[in-house]
Amino acid sequence: MTVRELIQKNRSYRRFHQDVEIDLNMLKEFVDLSRLSASGGNIQPLKYILSCEPGKNARIFRNLAWAAYLKNWQGPADGERPSGYIIVLGDRRLKESFGYDPGIAVQSMLLGAVEKGFGGCIIGSISKDSLRKDLNIPDQYEILLVLALGKPKESVVIEPIGRDGDIKYWRDDKAVHHVPKRSLEELIVG
């Protein structure tokens, strides 16, 4: 698969075949990809909590908000939830702010997941205090992002932004997830 193909298949999936497991070794492979990626000043301040165990997954799931543009959807139903999670933490002992490192890290991990036939969703809408308590996360770690992973159970299509300029993703009556994207010409300014 080319890099372009990996990126095109790397959508924000929110419904999964929950019964298709991701094991701990695979989650470690994904974190290893982030470890090999760029880090501002090469500080490498990110740490990770891995989960592929149903009880721990449930504790993580209840602390996440899903798909803000889909107002009448509360997130994936039981049976369609992620089979694994990677929680991205910033270690404040190494650095107080984390710049672009979290974005670089999760993109690397997601591309690795896509290469192996999985997909995921980067979640920033997290009940951080509750998640910290549920997983007993020490205060030295700032909770930055949660990467939800699994075997995608939905179709996601990219399409041009309509004449109205609306960038909000939406689902049709067949549960196909539509993601409007700006044209290449619109992005290049000089």
Steps between C-alpha positions, in 0.01 A plus 500: 500500500636845412513783751215669309287185525572471874399862555182464293400191702587671827161648583347574840313175555247498781338158462699178526470122499548485875554122490812538280773525758809715502758343726749672726794424271328677210433806719869496593590488128291814445669680791837396360409684177436815704829446684682507166322818388617860534483674838553872562857548623514118515370531859266199451262603780208273405400191696219254428239289673397197296172314528359197323320346798117538496463628858770766461363588155158562656652734761672696223192505273273658760737799521489587130268712285447393140427689174393850606333573165269198535267652758269200543774239531648411836789298364542140396257247642617194689640262237625794291746646748879507463688184594807699603611839623821693527485792743761764417650673802747785536761450769528838676830391659653520152315802360209727594345527153499243224464697176442288193635177643156349577374560145811352344482200734135413440530542123792257498305251712188530284693442180645186658149387596369558147791305354391202714131526398382692805386859543441749772383834624701769676290626791571825678161534669586316821369521856858527618442520875274198491736301274792586728305367797367189320849393386696644794717716272767690700482880498840533329330392177278733301230311310531625142309270264338160481546285192209258457589200283328204339388334180280762326131411468399803298567654163652846494513694175681821415314749283539860389355776716165612362412845374380600845857452635385267779789292634293295748515124456168315486342156461252402233203266543727198432737607783776597256714769660568795263799730555517820292852611407624826350652482153876505447465826307328663797787406732788636293525876537820578315 
